[in-house]
Amino acid sequence: MNKDYDIVVIGGGHNGLTAATLLAKGGKSVLLLEKRDILGGIAAGEEFSPGYSTIGLLHDTSEVRHKVIKELKLETYGLSFKTSRPLVSILGKNKEVLHLSSDLEMAVSEIAKFSQKDAEAYREYRAFINKISPFINKLMDESPPDLMNLGTGQLWQLAKKGIALKKLGKKTMLEFLKVAPMSVADFLNEKFETDFIKAGIAAPAIFGSYTGPWSSYTTLNLLLHECAAQTTINGGPESLISALKKASEASGVDIKTNSEVNRILLDDDRMVTGVQLESGEMIAASIVVSSCTPRRTFYEFLLPNQLDFHLENGIKNYRTRGTTAKVNIALNTKIVLNGETEMKFVRTGNSFDEMERAFDSVKYREFSKEPVLDIHLSSHDDSEIPSGHSVASVLVHFAPHHFDQGWSAETKKELLNATLRTLELYSADLSNSIVATEVLSPVDLENRYGLSFGHIFHGEHAIDQLITRPIPSCANYKTPLSGLYLCGSGSHPGGGITCMPGYLSAKAILKNN
């Protein structure tokens, strides 16, 4: 064995860095291991063609929690942010562009250009979100109750959540209980009349999920996003990772890149003793914290005979059906979408029927020929790309990991063409400006980032996989294997760039050790 550590953290993404920093600040000696040569995981910006870089696999930092930024003092390490959601532009096929601002009056004014009724409905919609946000955010920003060991403390924790729900007031509480199980299509159809506006608002409810707008409980996913989205990180994910790296190093975390873990080591009593790297090097530690997916943690880092039936069966049935691909496009000009250029975050969808048809393709193990797109646009002003040029970083929904034709150079070219055809509905001369492209299928995402079955959130955001995430016996970050903890997006409160799984896991470890 080489140098011993109190704790080894596997994975240098935003959750791994958050957990490692908090643990080191708590007085533990911590080693963070990252298999790639760069930190950041799905938040890492990377060059995909000479001179052109993408902002990262995921680009939405609106759900990064303020308490994480404050407790880790990330502003000290160069992070700057606004306490408001970024402006999102919603596109319609008839050349419509709606700029949805976090400023309510600006948003209402924009929507009124298309429908006065929808403008007033949006004011009521945001009022409802504001009322339930304290309850929702408190629920998602606390460790879940330990349902496997219900004692007086756990029962009291559950009772307090019930009391908090009741404090919303009878009208708001009943409305929340009514709408949470609804499909997002039913929910928004009750409020709005303009198809492309409804589709644009609803889009986060189905991004990355094996669901369409008519699927049950997608309203809950929308509400969780709307309540949590309160931040704009200046510089995007790369700035967040840079600050987290500096905070980790300042706290005393040892960071090793190009260090892929081969095995989590256990003794005869199934207690953690350290890790073994692919190089053969062994590192001793009594606690190992994995920010990798649950499937990867238990199936790749442990031997089959180290898992009991209930644990193995639970992870086997934890749903992880990837439905998202990534297409990066370098252009020799600023991209023009529906006649406008100054946009950063852009969504398509047009109508619930079109979104549902896109999802239908996944059910039959095909990719959608008219995908739903979530786009981030970069220019020379905010990225290191040639002056006057731009990069479109496109999350393409719906493209399944389990694809009957199989992902190959040919089928990825077909996906690229489907993506470009969809973009050309809003930018007719797009193809003439393309310098380079990169297509990452769900299988590529699995291979590059270790995302089981290419799922960008480490597992589906379904009602049964949120509070007891990933499974009841691992829902509080501690696993049935003594000394092994989870801190990735497969843990509560779920995926996206939030830093909360890493934060809450570290808090739980420090409390118990």
C-alpha positions as CSV (number, residue, x, y, z in Angstrom):
1,M,0.0,0.0,0.0
2,N,1.1,3.6,-0.6
3,K,0.0,6.6,1.4
4,D,-3.1,5.9,3.5
5,Y,-6.1,8.2,3.5
6,D,-9.2,8.5,5.6
7,I,-11.4,8.8,2.5
8,V,-11.0,8.1,-1.2
9,V,-13.5,9.8,-3.5
10,I,-14.0,8.2,-6.9
11,G,-14.8,10.6,-9.7
12,G,-13.8,14.2,-10.3
13,G,-17.1,15.7,-11.5
14,H,-19.0,18.4,-9.7
15,N,-20.4,16.1,-7.0
16,G,-17.1,14.3,-6.4
17,L,-15.3,17.7,-6.0
18,T,-18.0,19.0,-3.7
19,A,-17.9,16.0,-1.5
20,A,-14.1,15.9,-1.4
21,T,-13.8,19.5,-0.4
22,L,-16.4,19.3,2.4
23,L,-14.8,16.2,3.8
24,A,-11.4,17.8,3.8
25,K,-12.8,20.9,5.4
26,G,-14.2,18.5,8.0
27,G,-10.7,17.4,9.0
28,K,-10.4,14.2,6.9
29,S,-7.5,13.3,4.7
30,V,-9.0,12.9,1.2
31,L,-7.8,11.6,-2.1
32,L,-9.9,12.2,-5.2
33,L,-9.4,9.9,-8.2
34,E,-10.4,10.7,-11.7
35,K,-10.0,8.3,-14.6
36,R,-9.7,11.0,-17.3
37,D,-7.0,13.5,-17.7
38,I,-9.4,16.4,-16.9
39,L,-11.7,17.1,-14.0
40,G,-15.4,18.0,-14.4
41,G,-17.1,14.9,-15.7
42,I,-20.3,15.9,-17.5
43,A,-19.5,19.5,-16.7
44,A,-16.1,19.5,-18.3
45,G,-15.6,21.7,-21.4
46,E,-13.6,20.0,-24.1
47,E,-12.2,20.8,-27.6
48,F,-14.1,18.7,-30.2
49,S,-12.3,20.3,-33.2
50,P,-9.1,22.5,-33.4
51,G,-10.1,25.9,-32.0
52,Y,-13.7,24.9,-31.0
53,S,-14.7,23.7,-27.6
54,T,-18.0,22.7,-26.1
55,I,-19.2,24.0,-22.7
56,G,-19.7,20.4,-21.4
57,L,-22.1,17.6,-21.8
58,L,-24.7,19.5,-19.6
59,H,-24.8,23.2,-19.8
60,D,-27.6,24.2,-17.4
61,T,-26.1,25.5,-14.1
62,S,-29.3,27.2,-12.9
63,E,-29.8,24.5,-10.2
64,V,-26.4,24.9,-8.4
65,R,-27.4,25.5,-4.8
66,H,-26.5,28.8,-3.2
67,K,-25.7,27.1,0.1
68,V,-22.9,25.0,-1.6
69,I,-21.4,28.1,-3.2
70,K,-21.5,29.9,0.2
71,E,-20.2,27.0,2.4
72,L,-17.3,26.2,0.1
73,K,-16.6,29.9,-0.4
74,L,-16.4,29.4,-4.1
75,E,-16.5,33.2,-4.8
76,T,-13.1,33.3,-3.1
77,Y,-11.9,31.0,-5.9
78,G,-13.1,33.1,-8.8
79,L,-16.7,32.0,-9.1
80,S,-19.3,34.7,-9.9
81,F,-23.0,34.2,-10.3
82,K,-26.4,35.9,-10.4
83,T,-29.2,34.9,-8.1
84,S,-31.6,34.5,-11.0
85,R,-32.3,32.0,-13.7
86,P,-30.7,32.5,-17.1
87,L,-32.8,33.9,-20.0
88,V,-34.2,31.0,-22.1
89,S,-35.3,31.5,-25.7
90,I,-38.2,29.3,-26.9
91,L,-38.5,28.7,-30.7
92,G,-41.6,28.1,-32.8
93,K,-41.8,26.7,-36.3
94,N,-43.6,29.8,-37.5
95,K,-40.5,32.0,-36.8
96,E,-41.7,32.8,-33.2
97,V,-39.1,33.6,-30.5
98,L,-40.1,33.9,-26.9
99,H,-37.4,35.2,-24.5
100,L,-38.4,33.8,-21.1
101,S,-36.7,36.0,-18.5
102,S,-36.5,35.4,-14.8
103,D,-37.9,38.9,-14.4
104,L,-41.6,38.3,-14.1
105,E,-42.8,41.5,-15.7
106,M,-40.4,41.1,-18.7
107,A,-41.6,37.5,-19.2
108,V,-45.2,38.5,-19.0
109,S,-44.6,41.3,-21.5
110,E,-42.9,38.9,-23.9
111,I,-45.7,36.3,-23.7
112,A,-48.3,39.0,-24.2
113,K,-46.9,39.5,-27.7
114,F,-48.4,36.1,-28.5
115,S,-51.3,35.8,-26.1
116,Q,-52.6,38.1,-23.4
117,K,-54.4,35.2,-21.8
118,D,-51.1,33.3,-21.6
119,A,-49.4,36.3,-20.1
120,E,-51.9,36.5,-17.2
121,A,-51.8,32.7,-16.8
122,Y,-48.0,32.9,-16.6
123,R,-48.2,35.4,-13.8
124,E,-50.5,33.0,-11.9
125,Y,-48.2,30.1,-12.7
126,R,-45.1,31.9,-11.3
127,A,-47.1,32.8,-8.2
128,F,-47.8,29.1,-7.6
129,I,-44.2,28.3,-8.1
130,N,-43.1,30.9,-5.6
131,K,-45.6,29.6,-3.0
132,I,-44.4,26.0,-3.2
133,S,-40.6,26.7,-3.7
134,P,-39.7,26.9,0.0
135,F,-41.4,23.5,0.7
136,I,-40.0,21.8,-2.4
137,N,-36.5,23.1,-2.0
138,K,-36.3,22.2,1.6
139,L,-37.5,18.7,0.8
140,M,-34.9,18.3,-2.0
141,D,-32.0,20.0,-0.1
142,E,-32.2,17.8,3.0
143,S,-31.1,14.2,3.4
144,P,-34.1,11.9,2.9
145,P,-35.5,10.0,5.9
146,D,-34.0,6.6,6.5
147,L,-37.1,4.5,5.6
148,M,-35.1,1.3,6.3
149,N,-34.6,2.2,10.0
150,L,-37.6,4.1,11.1
151,G,-37.1,5.3,14.6
152,T,-38.4,8.3,16.6
153,G,-36.1,10.7,14.8
154,Q,-37.0,9.5,11.3
155,L,-40.7,9.6,12.1
156,W,-40.3,13.1,13.4
157,Q,-38.5,14.1,10.3
158,L,-41.4,12.7,8.2
159,A,-43.9,14.5,10.4
160,K,-42.1,17.8,9.9
161,K,-42.3,17.4,6.2
162,G,-46.1,16.8,6.5
163,I,-46.4,19.9,8.7
164,A,-44.4,22.0,6.1
165,L,-46.8,20.8,3.4
166,K,-49.8,21.8,5.5
167,K,-48.2,25.3,6.1
168,L,-48.6,26.0,2.4
169,G,-52.2,26.7,3.1
170,K,-55.2,24.6,2.2
171,K,-55.6,26.0,-1.4
172,T,-52.0,25.7,-2.4
173,M,-51.5,22.3,-0.7
174,L,-54.5,20.8,-2.5
175,E,-53.4,22.3,-5.8
176,F,-49.9,20.8,-5.4
177,L,-51.3,17.4,-4.4
178,K,-53.6,17.5,-7.4
179,V,-51.1,18.5,-10.1
180,A,-47.9,16.7,-9.0
181,P,-49.1,13.3,-10.4
182,M,-50.4,14.8,-13.6
183,S,-48.8,14.7,-17.0
184,V,-47.1,18.0,-17.8
185,A,-49.3,18.3,-20.9
186,D,-52.5,18.1,-18.9
187,F,-51.1,20.5,-16.3
188,L,-50.1,23.2,-18.8
189,N,-53.0,22.7,-21.1
190,E,-55.2,23.9,-18.2
191,K,-53.3,27.1,-18.0
192,F,-52.0,28.1,-21.5
193,E,-53.3,28.2,-25.0
194,T,-50.2,28.7,-27.2
195,D,-48.6,25.4,-28.3
196,F,-45.0,26.4,-28.7
197,I,-45.0,28.3,-25.3
198,K,-46.5,25.3,-23.5
199,A,-43.9,23.0,-25.1
200,G,-41.0,25.3,-24.2
201,I,-42.1,25.7,-20.6
202,A,-42.6,21.9,-20.3
203,A,-39.3,20.8,-21.9
204,P,-37.2,20.4,-18.7
205,A,-39.8,17.9,-17.4
206,I,-38.9,15.4,-20.0
207,F,-35.2,16.2,-20.8
208,G,-33.1,13.1,-20.2
209,S,-36.0,10.9,-19.2
210,Y,-37.9,7.9,-20.5
211,T,-41.1,10.0,-20.6
212,G,-43.1,12.1,-22.9
213,P,-45.3,15.1,-22.1
214,W,-48.3,12.9,-21.6
215,S,-46.5,10.7,-19.0
216,S,-47.7,10.7,-15.4
217,Y,-45.8,12.6,-12.8
218,T,-43.9,14.8,-15.4
219,T,-45.5,17.8,-13.7
220,L,-43.6,17.0,-10.6
221,N,-40.4,17.0,-12.6
222,L,-41.3,20.4,-14.0
223,L,-42.1,21.8,-10.5
224,L,-38.8,20.5,-9.1
225,H,-36.9,22.2,-11.9
226,E,-38.8,25.5,-11.6
227,C,-38.3,25.7,-7.9
228,A,-34.6,24.8,-7.9
229,A,-33.6,27.0,-10.9
230,Q,-32.4,30.1,-9.1
231,T,-28.8,30.7,-10.3
232,T,-26.8,31.8,-13.3
233,I,-23.1,30.8,-13.1
234,N,-21.0,33.3,-15.1
235,G,-18.8,31.3,-17.4
236,G,-21.0,28.2,-17.1
237,P,-20.0,24.7,-15.9
238,E,-16.3,25.3,-16.6
239,S,-16.2,28.2,-14.1
240,L,-17.9,26.0,-11.5
241,I,-15.4,23.2,-12.0
242,S,-12.5,25.6,-11.9
243,A,-13.6,27.1,-8.6
244,L,-14.4,23.6,-7.1
245,K,-10.9,22.4,-8.0
246,K,-9.3,25.4,-6.4
247,A,-11.4,25.0,-3.3
248,S,-10.5,21.3,-3.1
249,E,-6.8,21.9,-3.3
250,A,-7.0,24.8,-0.8
251,S,-8.8,22.4,1.6
252,G,-6.0,19.8,1.3
253,V,-7.6,17.3,-1.1
254,D,-5.0,15.3,-3.1
255,I,-6.2,15.0,-6.7
256,K,-5.0,12.3,-9.1
257,T,-6.2,12.3,-12.7
258,N,-5.5,9.5,-15.2
259,S,-6.3,7.2,-12.2
260,E,-9.0,4.7,-13.1
261,V,-10.3,2.6,-10.3
262,N,-10.4,-1.1,-11.0
263,R,-11.8,-2.4,-7.7
264,I,-13.1,-1.3,-4.3
265,L,-11.4,-3.5,-1.8
266,L,-13.3,-5.2,1.0
267,D,-12.2,-7.5,3.9
268,D,-13.9,-10.8,4.8
269,D,-16.6,-8.9,6.7
270,R,-17.4,-6.8,3.6
271,M,-15.9,-3.7,5.1
272,V,-14.0,-1.2,2.9
273,T,-10.3,-1.3,3.1
274,G,-9.4,0.9,0.1
275,V,-9.2,0.8,-3.7
276,Q,-7.1,-0.8,-6.4
277,L,-6.3,1.2,-9.5
278,E,-6.1,-0.2,-13.1
279,S,-2.3,0.3,-12.8
280,G,-2.3,-2.2,-9.9
281,E,-1.6,0.5,-7.3
282,M,-3.5,-0.1,-4.1
283,I,-4.6,2.8,-1.8
284,A,-5.8,2.2,1.8
285,A,-8.8,4.0,3.2
286,S,-11.6,3.0,5.6
287,I,-14.2,5.0,3.6
288,V,-14.7,5.1,-0.2
289,V,-17.2,7.6,-1.7
290,S,-18.3,7.0,-5.3
291,S,-19.7,9.7,-7.5
292,C,-20.1,7.2,-10.3
293,T,-23.4,5.7,-11.3
294,P,-24.9,3.1,-8.9
295,R,-24.7,0.4,-11.6
296,R,-21.0,1.2,-12.2
297,T,-20.2,1.4,-8.5
298,F,-21.7,-2.0,-7.6
299,Y,-21.2,-4.0,-10.8
300,E,-17.8,-2.8,-12.0
301,F,-16.0,-1.9,-8.8
302,L,-17.1,-4.9,-6.7
303,L,-17.1,-8.7,-7.2
304,P,-20.5,-10.5,-7.7
305,N,-20.0,-12.5,-4.5
306,Q,-19.7,-9.2,-2.5
307,L,-23.3,-8.2,-3.2
308,D,-26.2,-9.8,-1.4
309,F,-29.3,-10.7,-3.4
310,H,-31.4,-7.7,-2.3
311,L,-28.7,-5.2,-3.1
312,E,-27.9,-6.7,-6.5
313,N,-31.6,-7.0,-7.4
314,G,-32.4,-3.5,-6.3
315,I,-29.6,-2.0,-8.5
316,K,-30.5,-4.3,-11.4
317,N,-34.1,-2.9,-11.3
318,Y,-33.0,0.7,-10.9
319,R,-34.2,2.2,-14.2
320,T,-31.4,3.8,-16.2
321,R,-32.6,4.1,-19.8
322,G,-30.6,6.8,-21.6
323,T,-32.5,8.8,-24.2
324,T,-30.2,11.7,-24.9
325,A,-27.4,12.2,-27.5
326,K,-25.1,15.2,-27.8
327,V,-24.3,17.0,-31.1
328,N,-21.6,19.7,-31.1
329,I,-21.5,22.0,-34.2
330,A,-18.8,24.6,-35.0
331,L,-19.9,27.4,-37.3
332,N,-17.9,30.1,-39.1
333,T,-20.5,32.7,-38.3
334,K,-22.9,33.5,-35.5
335,I,-25.9,31.2,-35.7
336,V,-29.2,32.8,-36.6
337,L,-32.3,31.2,-35.2
338,N,-35.7,32.6,-36.3
339,G,-33.9,35.8,-37.3
340,E,-32.1,36.4,-34.0
341,T,-28.5,35.9,-33.0
342,E,-28.0,37.1,-29.4
343,M,-29.3,33.9,-27.6
344,K,-27.6,31.5,-25.3
345,F,-30.1,28.9,-24.0
346,V,-32.6,27.8,-26.6
347,R,-35.4,25.1,-26.6
348,T,-37.5,23.6,-29.3
349,G,-40.6,21.4,-29.1
350,N,-43.4,23.3,-30.8
351,S,-46.3,21.2,-29.4
352,F,-47.0,18.4,-27.0
353,D,-48.1,16.2,-29.9
354,E,-44.7,16.7,-31.6
355,M,-42.8,16.0,-28.4
356,E,-44.8,12.9,-27.7
357,R,-44.1,11.6,-31.2
358,A,-40.4,12.2,-30.6
359,F,-40.7,10.1,-27.4
360,D,-42.6,7.4,-29.3
361,S,-39.5,6.6,-31.3
362,V,-37.6,5.6,-28.2
363,K,-40.3,3.1,-27.2
364,Y,-39.6,1.2,-30.5
365,R,-35.8,1.5,-30.0
366,E,-35.3,4.1,-32.7
367,F,-34.2,7.7,-32.5
368,S,-36.6,10.5,-33.4
369,K,-36.3,11.9,-36.9
370,E,-37.7,15.2,-35.4
371,P,-35.9,15.4,-32.1
372,V,-36.5,17.9,-29.2
373,L,-33.5,20.1,-28.8
374,D,-31.9,21.8,-25.9
375,I,-29.3,24.2,-27.2
376,H,-26.5,26.3,-25.8
377,L,-24.8,28.8,-28.1
378,S,-21.3,30.1,-27.5
379,S,-19.4,32.8,-29.3
380,H,-15.9,34.4,-29.3
381,D,-17.2,36.8,-26.6
382,D,-17.7,34.1,-24.0
383,S,-15.5,31.2,-25.2
384,E,-12.1,30.5,-26.8
385,I,-13.2,30.1,-30.4
386,P,-12.3,32.2,-33.4
387,S,-13.7,35.7,-33.7
388,G,-17.1,35.8,-35.5
389,H,-17.5,32.1,-35.2
390,S,-19.9,30.2,-32.8
391,V,-20.5,26.8,-31.3
392,A,-23.9,25.1,-30.9
393,S,-23.9,22.6,-28.1
394,V,-27.0,20.5,-28.6
395,L,-28.6,17.9,-26.3
396,V,-30.7,15.8,-28.7
397,H,-33.8,14.1,-27.2
398,F,-35.0,11.4,-28.0
399,A,-32.2,9.0,-28.9
400,P,-32.1,5.6,-27.1
401,H,-29.1,3.8,-25.8
402,H,-30.7,0.5,-26.6
403,F,-31.0,1.2,-30.4
404,D,-32.0,-1.7,-32.6
405,Q,-29.8,-0.6,-35.5
406,G,-26.9,-0.2,-33.2
407,W,-24.8,3.0,-32.9
408,S,-22.2,3.2,-35.6
409,A,-20.5,5.9,-37.7
410,E,-23.4,5.5,-40.2
411,T,-26.2,5.7,-37.7
412,K,-24.6,8.6,-35.9
413,K,-24.4,10.4,-39.3
414,E,-28.2,9.8,-39.6
415,L,-28.7,11.3,-36.2
416,L,-26.6,14.3,-37.1
417,N,-28.7,14.8,-40.3
418,A,-31.9,14.6,-38.3
419,T,-30.6,17.2,-35.9
420,L,-29.5,19.5,-38.7
421,R,-32.9,19.2,-40.4
422,T,-34.6,20.1,-37.2
423,L,-32.3,23.1,-36.7
424,E,-32.8,24.2,-40.3
425,L,-36.5,24.7,-39.5
426,Y,-35.2,27.8,-37.6
427,S,-32.0,28.5,-39.5
428,A,-32.4,27.8,-43.2
429,D,-28.7,28.5,-44.2
430,L,-27.2,26.6,-41.3
431,S,-25.4,23.9,-43.3
432,N,-23.4,26.4,-45.3
433,S,-21.7,27.7,-42.2
434,I,-20.7,24.4,-40.6
435,V,-16.9,24.0,-40.0
436,A,-17.0,20.8,-37.9
437,T,-19.3,18.5,-36.0
438,E,-19.2,15.9,-33.2
439,V,-21.9,13.3,-32.5
440,L,-21.9,11.5,-29.2
441,S,-24.5,8.8,-29.0
442,P,-25.7,7.5,-25.6
443,V,-23.2,4.7,-26.0
444,D,-20.4,7.2,-26.5
445,L,-21.6,9.1,-23.4
446,E,-21.4,5.8,-21.5
447,N,-17.9,5.1,-22.7
448,R,-16.6,8.7,-22.2
449,Y,-18.2,9.6,-18.9
450,G,-19.1,6.3,-17.4
451,L,-22.8,7.0,-17.6
452,S,-24.6,3.6,-17.3
453,F,-26.7,3.1,-20.4
454,G,-25.9,6.7,-21.4
455,H,-28.3,8.2,-18.8
456,I,-27.3,11.8,-18.2
457,F,-28.8,11.9,-14.7
458,H,-27.4,8.5,-13.6
459,G,-31.0,7.2,-13.5
460,E,-34.5,8.3,-14.3
461,H,-36.2,11.0,-12.3
462,A,-39.3,9.0,-11.6
463,I,-41.4,9.4,-8.4
464,D,-40.1,6.1,-7.0
465,Q,-36.5,7.0,-7.8
466,L,-36.3,10.4,-6.2
467,I,-36.7,10.3,-2.4
468,T,-35.4,6.7,-2.1
469,R,-32.7,7.2,-4.7
470,P,-31.3,4.9,-6.0
471,I,-32.9,2.2,-3.8
472,P,-34.2,2.3,-0.2
473,S,-31.1,0.6,1.3
474,C,-28.8,3.2,-0.3
475,A,-31.1,6.2,-0.1
476,N,-29.1,8.0,2.6
477,Y,-25.7,7.7,0.7
478,K,-24.6,4.9,3.0
479,T,-24.7,1.5,1.4
480,P,-25.1,-1.9,3.0
481,L,-21.3,-2.4,2.6
482,S,-19.6,-0.8,5.6
483,G,-17.5,2.2,4.6
484,L,-18.9,2.6,1.1
485,Y,-21.0,5.7,0.3
486,L,-22.6,7.2,-2.8
487,C,-22.3,10.9,-3.7
488,G,-23.3,11.1,-7.4
489,S,-26.4,12.0,-9.3
490,G,-27.8,8.5,-8.7
491,S,-28.4,9.7,-5.1
492,H,-30.8,12.2,-3.7
493,P,-31.8,14.8,-5.0
494,G,-30.9,13.5,-8.4
495,G,-29.1,14.6,-11.6
496,G,-28.2,17.8,-13.3
497,I,-25.5,20.2,-12.2
498,T,-26.6,20.9,-8.6
499,C,-23.7,19.8,-6.4
500,M,-26.3,18.6,-3.8
501,P,-25.7,14.9,-3.9
502,G,-22.0,15.5,-3.1
503,Y,-22.9,18.1,-0.5
504,L,-25.4,16.0,1.4
505,S,-23.3,12.8,1.1
506,A,-20.3,14.6,2.7
507,K,-22.6,15.9,5.5
508,A,-23.9,12.4,6.2
509,I,-20.4,11.0,6.3
510,L,-19.0,13.6,8.6
511,K,-22.0,13.1,10.9
512,N,-21.5,9.4,11.1
513,N,-17.7,9.3,11.2
